[in-house]
Amino acid sequence: MTSENDLFNDDVHKIDNRMIKNSEGIAPIYKTQIKDMTEGLKNEQLQMTKERSIENCDSENQEEYCLIHSNLKEKKDPESDSVVIEDQSAKLLYKVSDRPALQSTLFFAFQNTLLALPWNLTLVILVAEVTCARDDDELKARLLSTTILLSGLTTFVQVTFGVRMPVYQGPTTSYIIPLLAITNLEEWKCNSDHNSFLNNTGVNQSFAYFNNTKEHIRETIIYPRFTILSGSLIAAGCIHAFLGLTGMVGFLMRFIGPITVIPTILLIALAVFKIMANFCAIHWGISSMSVIISLITSLYLAGWRMPLPFWTSDRGFHIVRYPLQQVLSMLIAILVGWSIAAIFTSAGVLSNDKTQKEYEARTDARSHVIETTPWFYLPHPGQFGGIGFNSGIFVAYLTATFTSVVDSIADYYACAKMSHIPPPPVHAVNRGISVEGIMCAVSGIFGTGHGTTTFGSHIGCIGITRVASRFVYQVFALMLIVCAIVGKFAAVFITIPYPVLGGVQVLGFGMFIGLIMSNVQYIDINSSRNLSIIGIAIMIGLMIPFWASNNVASIKTGIQELDEFLEMVLSNPNLSGGFTACFLDNTVPGTLKERGLVGWATGGIEEECGEPMGETEDSAEVYEIPAITRLLERISFTRFIPFSPTFRRQKQQ
């Protein structure tokens, strides 16, 4: 049955549309009167909703309490000196400049920590695949600690001194997934005996022999690969930082748009399915259950708000409604899949023969890592070897750098819109890109093998929680640093069975591919030009690496170093596809609107578009660095420094 409120709402909507439609061609003064009448009807509807909210309250409840929980708030209009009812459902609970209470800060920071951990573990798995360290669990525990530490440090620096928005800087697959393609090359293939040595060692062999052989594999196979990755990442990170420090980001954005980004990153994502399939194939039952749980919590229960006990000083313990199952869907799926694997292990369903693939699904397959890993471990430079360089790896990282810059800038503007603050000024964007580049170089020094970038999933979390506090993200970064230093914490996550990880990442990488495809909203999808360029780029990005991996002997220039360089470049799918898309997009005639550059969230272009970012709750001062800004205002030449808070300020005044 239709309620009175629904009928009233329909009437207001119909009257609103009719008035707007009929107001075309009318004098402005009458348009103002029509707008006032429409706003009056909407305010009357909110007043009726308020009265019903109060009537439905218990007698012991106060009117203010009912208004808060019905998302309505009384507000005085300064112009008419009257009280109006305002819908607060779209308002933030905590603005960027707010500092929530301690218990609320810790809760929201801990939530972000749990959301970040699965992706950190995923990157460690991918790096281990490239470096032939898949079964070296002790090394992976140290690598996970290092990855979490760099994520925490980069996030804290970015939020405090960089773009100064509530953004999480996590490990990005853009740097490491392209390298999976080169593992098909002969010199980068992992010997199956070496890759599974730790799991297949016989019990009759002495511990000294086992330990010496393990160290020998690290010194001769694993560490040399880390050395090459480290130096190449440092070089790519320096170029990344150079783009921000010199303000060349805006120049770069003139040539790289959504038509370039879509096939480039899509080809990166498509390269990971082989690894996920290998993990799931260990035990399809456990991996399928992980997939089902992640789908239920993230999609089927997306609109449900879970009742949770909460405590505040003014109300004590009470129940709040919050979509926790959606925010922590991946972590819940890991815990459920992990529990199922533990039950199967205890019941003897899974084989305890180390030579069987099914053994890797047991929860005790890598339990020794927890015992051997120290309680506290401080990651340090040089822990995985020295610093080397490889031109082919560098080109792969450089391609990832350009796509990471474009992706991060788009995330900055998305975060500003989600946080209800003005669009980031040029100096904030330049500073954010600079911080990302510098910390990518630092990641290379520490030997992680991958860079960091802004994570869109945490921006979406702001929309769910309505918490955009910068202080919360600073505490969140400190939590990550603490987790990284506690060595046992990382070791526990390393023991997660592979089928569980494979199943969970079906959702993770599925969402990643979906986010990539969402960039088509900026381009003219009906344009045959755009569709042809994207299709051709994807086809070439698949064809050339396939040919290169099967015809290595055909690449002979007479110079061994050049042959190796060409083999790696041609085996990189996102480089082939991305270059093709970028070249065609900039040479085939097309308007800016058709190419998606109007409205594309990059530096300077949104100003030409003139599209509003929505209602703001904080001013542009959130991008300032208070103490440093006051100091720089006294130095006139700082207005010429692209990353300075005073950049172009005097010129604009």
C-alpha positions in Angstrom: 0.0 0.0 0.0 1.3 3.5 -0.9 1.9 5.7 2.2 0.9 9.3 2.5 4.5 10.3 2.4 5.1 8.5 -0.9 2.0 10.2 -2.4 3.2 13.6 -1.2 6.7 12.9 -2.5 5.4 12.0 -6.0 3.3 15.2 -6.0 6.3 17.3 -5.2 8.4 15.5 -7.8 5.7 16.0 -10.5 5.2 19.6 -9.6 8.9 20.2 -9.6 9.5 18.7 -13.0 6.4 20.5 -14.5 7.5 23.9 -13.1 11.0 23.4 -14.4 9.8 22.4 -17.8 7.2 25.2 -18.1 9.7 27.8 -16.8 11.7 27.8 -20.0 11.5 31.1 -21.7 10.0 32.9 -18.7 11.5 36.0 -17.2 14.1 35.4 -14.5 11.9 37.0 -11.7 9.2 34.4 -12.3 11.8 31.6 -12.4 12.9 32.7 -9.0 9.3 32.5 -7.7 8.8 29.1 -9.2 12.0 27.9 -7.5 10.8 29.3 -4.2 7.5 27.5 -4.5 9.3 24.2 -5.3 11.6 24.6 -2.4 8.6 25.4 -0.1 6.9 22.2 -1.1 10.1 20.2 -0.5 10.5 21.8 2.9 6.9 21.0 3.7 7.6 17.4 2.9 10.6 17.3 5.2 8.5 18.9 8.0 5.9 16.2 7.6 8.7 13.6 7.8 10.0 15.2 10.9 6.6 15.1 12.6 6.2 11.4 11.8 9.7 10.7 13.1 8.9 12.3 16.4 5.5 10.6 16.6 7.1 7.2 16.1 9.6 7.8 19.0 9.0 6.3 22.4 7.8 8.7 25.0 11.0 8.6 26.9 13.1 9.7 23.9 13.9 13.3 23.1 12.9 15.1 20.0 16.5 15.9 19.1 17.4 12.2 19.3 14.7 11.4 16.8 15.8 14.1 14.4 19.4 12.8 14.5 18.4 9.3 13.7 16.0 10.3 10.9 18.8 12.2 9.1 16.9 15.5 9.6 18.2 18.7 11.2 16.6 22.0 12.0 18.5 24.9 10.5 17.8 28.7 10.6 17.7 30.4 7.2 19.5 33.8 7.6 17.7 35.4 4.7 14.1 34.6 5.7 14.7 34.3 9.4 12.8 31.1 9.4 13.6 27.6 10.5 13.9 24.9 7.8 14.3 21.2 8.0 17.5 20.0 6.3 18.3 16.4 5.2 21.6 15.3 6.6 21.9 11.9 5.0 24.6 13.1 2.5 26.6 15.1 5.1 29.9 13.8 6.4 30.2 12.6 10.0 33.7 13.9 10.1 35.2 16.4 7.7 38.8 16.4 6.5 39.9 18.9 9.1 38.0 17.2 12.0 39.5 15.1 14.8 37.1 12.5 16.0 37.1 11.2 19.6 39.9 8.7 20.4 37.7 5.6 20.4 36.1 6.6 17.1 39.5 7.4 15.6 40.9 4.0 16.6 37.9 2.2 15.2 37.9 3.8 11.8 41.7 3.5 11.6 41.6 -0.2 12.5 38.9 -0.7 9.9 41.1 0.8 7.2 44.0 -1.3 8.3 42.0 -4.5 7.9 40.9 -3.3 4.5 44.5 -2.7 3.4 46.1 -6.0 4.5 44.7 -8.3 1.8 46.1 -6.2 -1.0 49.5 -6.0 0.7 49.6 -9.8 0.8 48.5 -10.0 -2.8 51.5 -7.9 -4.0 53.9 -10.0 -1.9 52.5 -13.1 -3.7 53.1 -11.6 -7.1 56.6 -10.4 -6.3 57.4 -13.9 -5.0 56.2 -15.4 -8.3 58.6 -13.1 -10.3 61.6 -13.7 -8.1 61.1 -17.5 -7.7 60.4 -17.1 -4.0 56.9 -18.6 -4.0 57.8 -21.2 -1.3 60.3 -19.3 0.6 57.9 -18.4 3.4 60.4 -16.8 5.7 61.5 -14.4 3.0 57.9 -13.6 2.1 57.2 -12.8 5.8 60.0 -10.2 5.7 58.8 -8.9 2.3 55.2 -8.5 3.7 56.6 -6.6 6.7 58.5 -4.3 4.3 55.5 -3.8 2.0 53.2 -2.9 5.0 55.9 -0.5 6.4 56.3 1.3 3.1 52.5 1.6 2.7 52.3 3.2 6.2 55.2 5.6 5.7 54.0 6.7 2.2 50.4 7.2 3.5 51.6 9.3 6.5 53.8 11.5 4.3 51.2 11.9 1.6 48.4 12.8 4.1 50.6 15.1 6.2 52.8 16.8 3.6 51.7 15.7 0.2 48.2 16.2 -1.3 46.9 16.4 2.3 43.7 14.5 1.6 42.4 11.2 3.2 44.1 8.8 0.7 45.7 5.5 1.3 49.0 4.9 -0.6 49.2 1.1 -1.1 51.2 -1.3 -3.3 50.1 -1.2 -6.9 49.8 -4.1 -9.2 50.7 -1.8 -12.1 54.4 -2.2 -11.3 54.7 -6.0 -10.8 52.0 -7.6 -13.1 53.8 -6.6 -16.3 56.8 -8.5 -15.1 54.8 -11.7 -14.9 54.9 -11.8 -18.7 58.7 -11.9 -18.8 58.7 -15.1 -16.6 58.0 -16.9 -19.9 61.5 -15.9 -21.1 64.1 -18.5 -20.6 66.4 -16.4 -18.4 63.5 -15.5 -16.1 61.8 -18.9 -15.8 61.7 -20.3 -12.3 63.1 -23.9 -12.1 60.3 -26.0 -10.7 62.8 -27.8 -8.5 64.0 -24.6 -7.0 60.5 -23.0 -6.6 59.2 -26.0 -4.6 62.4 -27.0 -2.9 61.3 -26.0 0.6 58.1 -28.0 0.4 59.7 -31.1 -1.1 62.8 -31.5 1.1 63.0 -35.0 2.5 62.9 -35.6 6.2 66.1 -37.6 6.2 68.2 -34.6 5.0 70.0 -32.7 7.8 68.8 -29.3 8.9 72.3 -27.9 8.0 72.0 -29.2 4.5 68.5 -27.8 4.2 69.5 -24.4 5.5 72.6 -24.2 3.3 70.7 -25.1 0.2 68.0 -22.6 1.0 70.6 -19.8 1.4 72.3 -21.0 -1.8 69.0 -20.6 -3.8 68.5 -17.2 -2.3 72.0 -16.0 -3.2 72.0 -17.4 -6.7 68.4 -17.1 -7.9 66.2 -14.9 -5.6 68.4 -12.1 -4.4 69.8 -11.3 -7.9 66.3 -10.8 -9.2 65.5 -8.5 -6.3 68.6 -6.6 -7.1 67.5 -5.9 -10.6 64.0 -4.9 -9.5 65.4 -2.5 -6.9 67.6 -0.5 -9.1 65.1 -0.3 -11.9 62.4 0.8 -9.5 64.6 3.5 -8.0 65.2 5.0 -11.5 61.5 4.9 -12.4 60.6 6.5 -9.0 63.0 9.4 -9.7 61.3 10.1 -13.0 57.9 9.8 -11.2 59.0 12.4 -8.7 60.5 14.6 -11.4 57.1 14.9 -13.1 55.6 16.3 -9.9 58.5 18.5 -8.8 58.8 20.3 -12.1 55.0 20.6 -12.7 55.2 18.5 -15.9 52.1 16.5 -14.9 49.8 18.9 -16.7 51.9 18.6 -19.9 51.8 14.8 -19.6 48.0 14.8 -19.3 47.6 16.5 -22.7 48.7 13.2 -24.3 47.5 10.5 -21.9 43.7 10.3 -21.5 41.1 7.6 -20.8 41.5 6.0 -24.2 45.2 5.3 -23.4 44.5 4.2 -19.8 41.7 1.7 -20.5 43.7 -0.8 -22.7 46.9 -0.2 -20.8 45.7 -1.1 -17.4 43.2 -3.7 -18.7 46.1 -5.6 -20.2 47.9 -5.5 -16.9 44.9 -7.0 -15.1 44.5 -9.8 -17.6 48.0 -11.1 -16.9 47.2 -12.2 -13.4 44.5 -14.8 -14.1 47.1 -17.6 -14.6 48.4 -17.2 -11.0 44.9 -17.0 -9.5 43.9 -20.1 -11.4 47.0 -22.0 -10.2 46.1 -21.1 -6.6 42.5 -22.0 -6.9 43.3 -25.3 -8.6 45.0 -26.6 -5.5 41.5 -27.1 -4.0 38.5 -25.8 -5.9 36.2 -26.5 -3.0 37.9 -24.1 -0.6 38.6 -21.5 -3.2 34.9 -21.6 -4.4 33.7 -21.1 -0.9 36.0 -18.1 -0.5 34.5 -16.6 -3.8 30.9 -17.2 -2.6 31.5 -15.6 0.8 33.1 -12.6 -0.8 30.3 -12.2 -3.3 27.6 -12.4 -0.6 29.2 -9.9 1.7 30.2 -7.4 -0.9 27.4 -7.5 -3.4 24.3 -9.4 -2.2 24.4 -7.8 1.2 25.6 -4.4 0.0 22.5 -2.5 1.1 22.3 -4.1 4.5 23.5 -2.3 7.6 24.8 -4.7 10.2 23.8 -4.0 13.9 26.9 -3.4 15.9 27.4 -2.7 19.6 29.1 0.7 20.2 30.0 2.9 23.1 30.1 6.6 23.5 30.6 8.7 26.7 27.2 10.4 26.4 25.1 7.4 25.5 27.1 4.5 26.8 26.6 1.1 25.1 24.1 1.2 22.2 23.5 -0.4 18.8 24.6 1.3 15.6 23.9 0.2 12.0 26.9 0.0 9.8 27.7 -2.0 6.5 30.7 -3.7 8.1 30.3 -6.8 6.0 30.7 -4.8 2.8 33.7 -2.8 3.9 35.6 -5.9 5.1 34.2 -8.3 2.6 37.7 -9.6 1.5 38.9 -10.1 5.1 35.7 -11.9 6.1 36.1 -14.2 3.1 39.7 -14.9 4.1 38.7 -15.8 7.6 35.8 -18.1 6.5 38.0 -19.8 3.9 40.8 -20.2 6.4 38.4 -21.8 8.9 37.1 -24.3 6.3 40.7 -25.2 5.4 41.4 -25.7 9.2 38.4 -28.0 9.5 39.5 -30.0 6.5 43.0 -30.2 7.9 41.9 -31.5 11.3 39.4 -34.0 9.7 42.2 -35.5 7.5 40.4 -34.5 4.3 43.6 -32.9 2.9 46.7 -34.9 2.2 49.7 -34.6 4.4 52.1 -35.7 1.7 54.3 -32.8 0.8 54.7 -34.0 -2.7 51.0 -33.6 -3.4 49.6 -30.3 -4.6 46.7 -30.6 -2.2 49.2 -30.3 0.7 49.4 -26.5 0.1 45.8 -26.2 1.1 46.5 -27.3 4.7 46.7 -24.7 7.4 49.8 -26.2 8.9 51.7 -26.4 5.6 53.6 -23.2 6.5 53.0 -23.0 10.2 56.8 -23.3 10.9 57.1 -19.7 9.6 55.4 -18.4 12.8 57.9 -20.1 14.9 61.0 -19.1 13.0 60.0 -15.5 12.4 61.2 -13.1 15.2 58.6 -11.2 17.3 60.0 -7.9 16.0 61.6 -7.2 12.6 62.6 -3.8 11.3 62.9 -3.8 7.5 66.0 -2.1 6.2 67.7 -1.2 2.9 69.8 -4.0 1.4 67.9 -6.8 3.1 67.3 -8.6 -0.2 70.6 -7.8 -1.8 72.2 -4.7 -3.5 71.1 -2.5 -6.3 71.3 -3.5 -9.9 69.6 -2.4 -13.1 68.0 -3.8 -16.2 66.8 -1.7 -19.1 63.9 -3.9 -19.9 62.6 -4.0 -16.3 63.1 -0.2 -16.2 60.9 0.3 -19.3 58.2 -1.8 -17.7 58.3 0.2 -14.5 58.4 3.5 -16.5 55.2 2.5 -18.3 53.6 1.7 -14.9 54.8 5.1 -13.7 52.8 7.0 -16.3 49.7 5.0 -15.8 50.1 5.4 -12.0 50.3 9.2 -12.3 47.1 9.3 -14.4 45.3 7.0 -12.0 46.4 8.9 -8.9 45.3 12.3 -10.2 41.9 10.8 -11.1 41.7 9.4 -7.5 42.7 12.8 -6.1 39.7 14.4 -7.7 37.4 11.5 -6.8 38.6 11.8 -3.2 37.9 15.6 -3.1 34.4 15.0 -4.4 33.8 12.2 -1.9 35.2 14.3 1.0 33.1 17.3 0.1 36.1 19.6 -0.4 37.1 21.8 -3.3 39.1 20.3 -6.2 42.8 20.0 -5.4 44.8 23.0 -6.6 47.8 22.5 -8.9 50.4 22.7 -6.1 48.7 19.9 -4.1 48.5 17.6 -7.2 52.2 18.3 -8.0 53.1 17.7 -4.3 51.1 14.4 -4.2 52.8 13.1 -7.4 56.2 14.1 -6.0 55.6 12.2 -2.8 54.5 9.1 -4.7 57.6 9.2 -6.8 60.0 9.7 -3.9 58.5 6.9 -1.9 58.6 4.6 -5.0 62.3 5.2 -5.1 62.5 4.5 -1.3 60.6 1.3 -1.9 63.3 0.3 -4.4 65.9 1.0 -1.8 64.1 -1.3 0.7 63.8 -4.0 -2.0 60.0 -4.4 -2.2 60.0 -4.7 -6.0 56.9 -2.5 -6.5 55.8 1.1 -6.1 52.8 2.6 -4.3 49.8 4.6 -5.5 46.5 5.9 -4.3 43.9 3.2 -3.7 40.4 3.9 -5.0 38.8 1.3 -2.6 39.6 3.4 0.4 38.0 6.4 -1.3 34.9 4.4 -1.8 35.1 3.5 1.9 34.8 7.3 2.7 31.4 7.3 0.9 30.2 4.3 3.0 31.5 5.5 6.4 31.1 9.3 5.8 34.4 9.7 7.6 36.9 11.9 5.7 39.1 12.9 8.6 42.7 13.4 7.8 43.6 12.6 11.4 42.0 9.1 11.1 44.3 8.3 8.1 47.3 9.5 9.9 46.5 7.1 12.8 45.8 4.4 10.2 49.3 4.9 8.7 50.8 4.6 12.2 48.9 1.3 12.7 50.4 -0.1 9.5 53.9 0.8 10.7 53.3 -1.0 14.0 51.9 -4.1 12.2 55.0 -4.1 9.9 57.4 -4.1 12.8 55.7 -7.0 14.6 57.2 -9.9 12.7 54.8 -12.5 14.0 51.9 -10.5 12.6 53.2 -10.8 9.0 54.1 -14.5 9.5 50.5 -15.4 10.4 49.2 -13.9 7.1 51.8 -15.9 5.2 50.3 -19.2 6.5 46.9 -18.5 4.7 46.3 -21.4 2.3 46.8 -20.6 -1.4 43.2 -21.7 -2.4 41.8 -19.1 0.0 44.0 -16.3 -1.5 43.1 -17.4 -5.0 39.4 -17.3 -4.3 39.4 -14.0 -2.5 41.3 -12.3 -5.4 38.6 -13.3 -7.8 36.6 -10.5 -6.2 39.6 -8.2 -5.8 40.9 -8.3 -9.3 37.4 -8.5 -10.7 36.6 -5.2 -9.0 39.9 -3.9 -10.3 39.0 -4.7 -13.9 35.6 -3.2 -13.4 37.1 0.1 -12.1 39.3 0.2 -15.2 36.3 -0.2 -17.5 34.5 2.6 -15.6 36.8 5.1 -17.4 34.6 4.6 -20.5 32.2 7.1 -18.9 34.5 10.0 -19.9 34.7 9.1 -23.6 32.1 9.1 -26.4 31.3 5.4 -26.4 29.3 5.8 -29.7 32.4 7.0 -31.5 33.8 4.4 -33.9 37.1 6.2 -33.6 37.3 5.5 -29.9 36.1 1.9 -30.1 38.5 1.1 -32.9 41.5 2.5 -31.0 40.7 0.6 -27.8 40.1 -2.6 -29.7 43.3 -2.4 -31.8 45.4 -1.5 -28.8 44.1 -4.5 -26.8 44.6 -6.8 -29.9 48.2 -5.6 -30.4 48.9 -5.8 -26.7 48.0 -9.5 -26.8 49.6 -10.4 -30.2 53.1 -9.0 -29.8 53.9 -10.6 -26.4 52.5 -13.9 -27.6 54.7 -13.8 -30.6 57.8 -12.7 -28.6 57.5 -15.4 -26.1 57.2 -18.1 -28.8 59.9 -16.7 -31.1 62.7 -15.7 -28.9 65.3 -17.1 -31.4 64.0 -14.7 -34.0 65.3 -11.7 -32.0 68.9 -11.5 -33.0 70.7 -8.2 -33.4 74.2 -9.4 -32.7 74.3 -7.6 -29.4 73.3 -9.7 -26.4 72.2 -6.8 -24.2 70.1 -5.4 -27.0 68.5 -8.8 -27.6 67.5 -9.1 -23.9 66.1 -5.6 -23.9 64.0 -6.2 -27.0 62.8 -9.5 -25.6 61.5 -7.9 -22.4 60.0 -4.9 -24.1 58.1 -7.0 -26.7 57.0 -9.4 -24.0 55.3 -6.5 -22.0 51.6 -6.5 -23.0 50.7 -3.1 -21.4 53.7 -1.4 -23.1 52.7 -2.6 -26.5 49.0 -1.9 -26.0 49.5 1.4 -24.2 51.9 2.8 -26.8 49.5 1.8 -29.6 46.6 3.5 -27.8 48.5 6.6 -27.0 49.9 7.0 -30.5 46.5 6.5 -32.2 44.6 8.7 -29.8 47.0 11.6 -30.4 47.2 11.2 -34.2 43.8 10.2 -35.3 41.6 13.3 -35.5 39.1 13.7 -32.7 37.6 16.4 -30.4 38.6 16.8 -26.8 35.1 15.8 -25.7 35.1 12.8 -28.0 38.4 11.7 -26.6 37.2 12.1 -23.0 39.6 14.9 -22.1 36.8 17.2 -21.1 35.6 16.1 -17.7 38.6 13.7 -17.4 39.8 14.4 -13.8 43.3 15.7 -14.4 45.1 18.8 -13.6 43.8 21.9 -15.4 41.2 20.2 -17.6 38.5 20.2 -15.0 38.9 24.0 -14.8 38.2 24.3 -18.5 35.2 22.0 -18.1 33.7 24.2 -15.4 31.8 21.3 -13.8 31.1 21.7 -10.1 32.4 19.2 -7.7 29.3 19.3 -5.5 28.6 20.7 -2.1 31.7 21.4 0.0 32.0 21.2 3.8 35.6 22.4 4.0 37.5 25.2 2.3 40.6 25.0 0.1 42.7 25.6 3.2 42.8 21.9 3.8 45.5 21.7 1.1 47.7 24.1 3.0 50.6 23.1 5.2 50.0 25.6 8.0 53.5 26.2 9.4 55.3 25.8 6.1 52.8 27.9 4.2 53.2 30.9 6.5 57.0 30.6 6.1 56.9 30.4 2.3 54.5 33.4 2.0 57.5 35.6 3.1 59.6 34.3 0.2 58.5 35.8 -3.1 60.1 33.3 -5.5 58.3 30.3 -4.0 55.3 31.2 -6.2 57.3 29.8 -9.1 57.9 26.4 -7.4 55.2 24.0 -8.7 54.9 22.0 -5.5 54.9 25.0 -3.2 51.6 25.9 -1.4 52.2 29.5 -2.6 52.5 28.4 -6.3 50.9 31.1 -8.5 49.3 32.7 -5.5 50.5 36.3 -6.0 49.9 36.0 -9.7 46.2 35.1 -9.0 45.8 38.0 -6.6 
